[in-house]
Structure formats: structure tokens, C-alpha cells
Amino acid sequence: MFVPVNEPVITAEAKAYVNEAMDSGWISSAGKYIEEFEKEFATFLGVKHAVTATSGTAAIHLALATLNVGPGDEVIVPDFTMMGSVLPVLYCGATPVFVDAEAETFNIDPNLIEAKITKKTKAIMPVHLYGHSAEMDQILAIAKKHSLPVIEDAAEVHGATYKGRMCGSMGELGCFSFYANKIITTGEGGMLVTNDDLLAARARVLKDLAHSAKKRFWHEEMGFNYRMTNLQAAVGLGQLQHVDEFLEKKQWMAERYREGLGGIKHLRLPITKEYAKNVYWMYGVLLEEGFPLTRDALRAALKERGVDTRDFFYSSASQPLLKHLPSAKESFPVSTMLSERGFYLPSGLALTEEQIQYVCDSLRAVAA
Ligand SMILES: *Cc1c(COP(=O)(O)O)cnc(C)c1O
């Protein structure tokens, strides 16, 4: 048996719509699926505007550019995250300032944010990791106190909630990814969401090369080509129409894992806080002190049995690219611990009961 870490489910609607888009000739970024996908995604999140982009990373860059983040500015980001959150800060010529994680949810520790705010801070970017919301009330209160906008990196949490509110809908701007392993996919793609009319309008200009409002092909400021194609939007719409099933499948997966892995000593299963609806984008586990194997040895043993897994992200401060940053000189003990002890199990939407059972049995056998 081989169990891949991710295998997507492509719906019949996605296939039908993409063919329809092909036949219609609308294969670039004009076409009805762009508008429909944006409308449906905005409805799903309960926000006013959804703006398609070419990737989650592009959506985050667009969010920062829309807020005029530039050289000399600082943006507060979690140290423990995927580089797609951090690189766009560098694209803007701004400086990421890292904050350590909380051990339970892996998300940015809200108690450590305020100490990192300076006169140069331009935005706060919480990232909701592996399906679980960050502690948003605390983050939003700090942002409000300092009059700073919040950009939510919601790339991994389509449908997750914080106290009943949709992740991605609580800050000034929210960013989603539609990469193949995300809960909704368009192959590659992203979405920027907001309730602010002006920010939405500005994002639409910037993502389309920033033609001047007065004259087309005339440019007064920096723009980008971050236009999603109608073909991708057709796939996204077909996938989005099944989001409830996908989210149910994720709950079912987490339940099967919890049953199948229960009682294995020093293996920490995901913790869901009372404020969160966890969508288990990836089923991440931690090896605590006392587990009989190292993380790498365990992953290798699982690989031998055909079970594909992935390491957690690295501490941003440890990245060769980022080592020169002032903020990277600090220590991030929780983030470092997570990057050394965490990994995730196969979590794709195509997982079968037999596969999950096999993963659990394999892990139990290897750990014994
Ligand atoms: C996937 C992801 C991104 C980047 O999205 P892409 O579509 O791959 O560019 C950004 N942040 C987080 C947390 C992600 O998981």
C-alpha cells in the first residue's frame, strides 16, 4: 500500500465547467467563471468582496501592496509559518518581524505581539495554521489599539471559524490559496477578500498591471499581473460547490485518526481550542519528550511502509534567506520545537477508511 500525503478530489462540476470555458474561448482572465467564483467565494465567507489572484502568495503580496507597504516598513508575522506568508513582505521591500508560536495551536502567540510593534510597523499578519484559527480577538484588539490593519493568511483554512466567524473575514484583508493540496483548489490560484470597498477596488487595479484610471496603457504606480484565468475559476467554482462535503470529510478524517492513534504514548494529536472550528487542512502531530524514535526516524520507518508524511515548517529565523534580518537574531523556542518535533500525516480529500487504518496501524507498529 502507498498512502500519499495529499490526493485531491476533482469534482464532476469542475471538469464540466473547465470544458465549457475551453469551448467558449474565454480562456484568459475575462469570462463568467471569474465573476461567479468570486461571488460564490464571497458568499461562502460572508464578505463583501473577493478578488481572484494567481496564487496565495500573490494574494498576500497584493494585500500588502494594497495597504502601501513599502521600504522602511515592518510587518509582524509568525516565525512558524510557510514561506508564502513571509516572502511577499520582502517583495515590498519591507522587513518581516517574527513572533514566536503558541505550543497548543502552533499559531502566532498573541501575548508576544505587542512588544514587537514599533513606529515602523505597518500591518499584523496572523496565519491560521493546519486548519486551526489564530486567537483573533486578542490580535484584533492589539491592532485596534495601535491603529494597524490585520492581514489574515487564511491559505490553509477555507471554512474554519473563530467564535463562529469565518477565518479570513475578520481582518482588513484575508488571503486564501487554491494550490492542489488546499481544501478548495484551482490547480494554482489565490483569493483576496475584504469588506472594504476602497481596498477591493485598489486590489483590482494593482493585480491588473495598475493601468491609470484616466488612460489605459498609462502607468503612475507599480502594478502586477496577478490575474487568475477563467479556466482556473471554472475549476474553483466546481470545487466550491462541494465545500460542505469536503469539510465533512475533513472532520471524518480527524475523527478516524483520533480513534486510530489514541493511546500511543508521547504522540500529541491536534488540539482544538473551544473558540475554533478546526478544518484539519493537514493532520499534524507532535512527538513529545519520551517518544521512542526521533521524528526523522519515525518518518523514515513510515515511508518504508508506504506512508507518506511531511515535516512541519521551519522557523523563519533559521532560513538562510532571512538570517540577516534583525528579528532573526532573536530566539523562537516554541517555533523551533515545532519544526523539530512536528510532522503531518496523509490528509488529502481522497483518503479512504482503509488508508487511514493502515496509517494508524503502521504508526502504532513502528512506535512499539
Ligand atoms: C499554501 C500557503 C501559502 C501560499 O499559497 P500558494 O498558493 O502556494 O502561493 C501561503 N501561506 C500559507 C500558510 C500556506 O499554507
The ligand as a Tripos MOL2 file, in Angstrom:
@<TRIPOS>MOLECULE
LIG
   15    15     1     0     0
SMALL
NO_CHARGES

@<TRIPOS>ATOM
      1 C1         -0.0950   27.4720    0.7230 C.3       1 LIG1
      2 C2          0.2380   28.6200    1.5970 C.ar      1 LIG1
      3 C3          0.6120   29.8740    1.1000 C.ar      1 LIG1
      4 C4          0.9280   30.1260   -0.3330 C.3       1 LIG1
      5 O1         -0.0320   29.7860   -1.2180 O.3       1 LIG1
      6 P1          0.3840   29.4540   -2.7680 P.3       1 LIG1
      7 O2         -0.9230   29.3650   -3.4540 O.co2     1 LIG1
      8 O3          1.1200   28.1560   -2.7240 O.co2     1 LIG1
      9 O4          1.2290   30.5770   -3.2440 O.co2     1 LIG1
     10 C5          0.7780   30.9250    1.9740 C.ar      1 LIG1
     11 N1          0.6320   30.7550    3.3030 N.ar      1 LIG1
     12 C6          0.3170   29.5630    3.8380 C.ar      1 LIG1
     13 C7          0.1500   29.4620    5.3010 C.3       1 LIG1
     14 C8          0.1390   28.4530    3.0080 C.ar      1 LIG1
     15 O5         -0.1450   27.2510    3.5420 O.3       1 LIG1
@<TRIPOS>BOND
     1     1     2 1
     2     2     3 ar
     3     2    14 ar
     4     3     4 1
     5     3    10 ar
     6     4     5 1
     7     5     6 1
     8     6     7 2
     9     6     8 1
    10     6     9 1
    11    10    11 ar
    12    11    12 ar
    13    12    13 1
    14    12    14 ar
    15    14    15 1
@<TRIPOS>SUBSTRUCTURE
     1 LIG1         1 GROUP 0 **** ****
